[in-house]
Structure formats: C-alpha cells, structure tokens
Amino acid sequence: MTPPTHLDGARVLAWAWSDQPFGHVTNEHGGAPTAIHGLAVCRYADEARIYRFSCDAQWETVQDDLYASADDAMRQLPAQYRAVAAVWHTP
C-alpha cells in the first residue's frame, strides 16, 4: 500500500510496506502491541534532519526515530523490525 505524500506534516522521501508486519511496537500504557506494516523516511520542510516513521496498517505514525541521512534511516532498522525484509521505494 502506497503511503500519502506527507506523514505527520513531513514529506515522504522513501517508504517500505509489508502485508506481514515488519515487527511490533509495545504500547507504553500496557496495551496490546501495534503491528508495524509501513516504514517511511521523511523530512519536515524546515529541518535538515531525517525521520523514520514506523506506521500501522493505515499509515498512522506509531513511533519515530531521528537520523542524519535518509540512507542511515533505511539501513539502521532496529532488530524489532526485521521480521520481514524492507524493500524501499521512492515516491
């Protein structure tokens, strides 16, 4: 599933999608873990830094991480997101 052009106000530079979750993010309030189906490398218009958003099945952002470059954001996936190999696409 293709993401929108912007997530959380940031432009999508690259994205990966899997019908099977890449992994799960635990809920800080003790709720059920959220399956991560979308990964998006994004940049806000007023920032040089890059964000990697971890998204649910509706491209809702669940978690983000900050990186110096888009390549770093795509290469440095945490172990929790390696259940399925990420295939990156550009819009």
Secondary structure, DSSP 4 states (H G I P E B T S, - for coil): -PPPSEETTEEEEEEEE-SS-SEEE--TTS-PPEEE-EEEEEE-TT-S-EEEEEE-TT--EEEEEEESSHHHHHH---GGG-SS----B--
